[in-house]
Amino acid sequence: MTKRFGHRTALDGLDLDVPAGMILGCLGPNGAGKTTTIRLLAGLIRPTSGSAMVFGFDAADQYDAIQRRIGYLPGDFVAYPDLTGRQYLSYFAHLYGGVERKRIELLAKRFDLDLAVRIGALSRGNRQKVGILQAFMHEPELLILDEPTAGLDPLMQREFRTLLRETRDAGRTVFLSSHVMSEVEAVADTVAILRAGQLVTTQSVQDLKDRAADLEAAFLDYYSGQG
């Protein structure tokens, strides 16, 4: 895929395959193309050339075919401030085709989120929890997550990592973008490193760690062109 915004090339010939049942961590500095890739996969924007195929469907042209099968959490998650968490999630549960209320309540309890509070009155971390519940509550086959732990305290970050592993172990797929190396190292099976809109490498986390002291060191080697 290639994506240009005016004269700026955000993605330059990205060719990436994500097998089912794995967690792929997408790494790169600001401007590397991570968020653009995620928005293409979620069907929110169209590539300038090429296509983003999800479950065999074109994510942009056949969005209706994938909408209920994906869970998407943007890096700039916002929600209707005047609704309570329960009202907001109930609305999306209806869009997804019916999610059991018990499922929503269990996730809220797990993340210590009071669904009776207006979203506008929640802290940043608790608003992020609403976004996490929206992405996960219908148990989608593919999770597309952009900086999902932003604003979460360490305890909730750990709980989120546990949820990711459970999702993977259930045979579902996760595409995760994060600046937190330790988070990716802890949960990802495979890492894709982007630089200036191009894919530098795709390798298993273990293979990358075998090359360096840890994932961060391996990333820096590849990003500097030494990998």
PyMOL commands that set and color helices and strands:
alter all, ss='L'
color gray80, all
select helices_A, chain A and resi 34-41+63-69+85-95+101-110+119-121+124-136+154-169+181-187+205-211+215-223
alter helices_A, ss='H'
color red, helices_A
select strands_A, chain A and resi 3-5+8-11+23-27+53-54+57-58+70-73+142-146+173-177+190-195+198-204
alter strands_A, ss='S'
color yellow, strands_A
deselect
rebuild
show_as cartoon
